């Protein structure tokens, strides 16, 4: 019931963004598709090109389409910054809006073209015969006759866009998808269900209202059209109200999180702490590992927690391992010089990549380290999260120990542990701060050659806030304040299957631990 | 007066021209019927007069004004146009259909409303009953009456009609044709009427223009065509109604 209450509390924020995003994308899509379809209906060449383009867009998996817009916009933003002295936010609303706009085009294009080309030639002949100009024929005869079919296309587009808008969450745009992504990550099925039902509910309501408008157009019933428009205005108005009600006031600080439980917990801790210090905060949850740093450097985000080893290898392209303290110092210098990003400090614990096996299996094979593992690797299956196999750390480990596995599989982080316990894989790329290592009694393999760097949790602040003393003061008490056992306990509260807590609840517990 | 001088319509694909150097003069108040088999170029000729089809050569003058030099849209608003299958706008009511051209011309609302009622009475449809109907709620004959009213709405002096009653039942068809001939007379219209039915042509037309393969073969009153057909083709055309009349007379004579 707790989860439901939390989900309900988030609804005004998530729903208002979801509606704003969907309605904007649909409006922009119509603004492009309708004129394009009208022109294309008269030109065979353009018709083929437009429908072909829209169909190709449709075949791109929607999540990939959304994700693609971030780097594209980032490059454009950097270009406008260099050329004209202004940039724009490449994360969040804009990439989601553009991707969804493209996504909305096919049904509108197809229906409009089909409807216009399907009008009886005798009617078009009559329009000319009574002395209509081509434009008058289009607006007074052809479009009104095509309207019900066009409206059906708009309905399809609306349902697609509202459904697909849930995928805006990973590109940093709050939507009803936040429920689904957070819920999946933390195995909080109440959240997932809440997200699915609310998005579907919204789609159904909008679809019914548009159906009413479609009937109104077909039956020439002004009452129906008026009722539909009023209904749409009410739904959109009520959904967007919280956004305007909360607008204004102090500048908001944007907190980013990556897509795993520890990050959600720490995101809540950051939000609570900044909120207590009088900052208004917004969240960009579930971001990809490299996207999140780029976003911070571009001021799309203001604060988030990263891990020293990640910055060390993927940003600084270093493969040496000079020790925890030296790595932190060098990262701090590098951040300031290269990006103007401030490293506030380490939180006090490491969340390192750690290769883990079931202890019975490790015992049976006499495997204690990655060096031992190399002997058996060709007969073993390894499971990793979505990132590990493409990260430099993996290449470093493979190179250092000459590892080659029989099978390599990728899992969502939670399922990876299940797969290991169930024996589907023999080794996994675990995380050292994960509470489940202790819970399942997993054997963490030693790294005698030091191929893996340290992974101190570090607090990074965007260039815009790098010298914001109030913000830095609010964050300072977190530095060195969280021990490994404490974060492991907090993580386990969220990860364990029984007596599961939400990230927010775990964050509250962690805050009392920090205060002690 | 409508004058067609050397009118030709050739298509870009280089085939036989649809209409070849055609000369024809229609005087004011005249009811001229264009007749010919399908593909003879009669519809093409008609459609060139209001420039639904652009001639490739020749001159068309209406009251000495060169039609090819003026805006075709304005030209069409000055002429009434009725074709087979009515072509009523399915999303508009009977009244709205009839009001189209006056509305395009910017007539005041009260004047349009009055004109709609006047025209519905003229084509013998009760305004109170039919004004608000949609075309799909009308029979074929009623639809064609509305199409006729629509063509007459902006008070044109010239009416172009392309087999307007061709798709109707014979009874309704004769009814409508007779009604229209009366409207033509009472309003002093100039009508060019395309058909392939010689009986209809002879009953309606002041003069008949016979076309074959894009060329004009003979123009004359029904009587002239009957008595002095220009060639075997015209003779065969006028023989049909003659034979039918004779046979009908025999049938009637045999009746008790």
Interface residues (C-beta under 8 A of the other chain):
Chain A: X120 X122 X123 X125 X126 X127 X128 X129 X130 X131 X132 X133 X136 X141 X144 X145 X220
Chain B: X50 X52 X73 X74 X75 X76 X77 X78 X81 X83 X85 X86 X87 X88 X89 X90 X91 X100 X101 X104 X134 X147 X150 X151
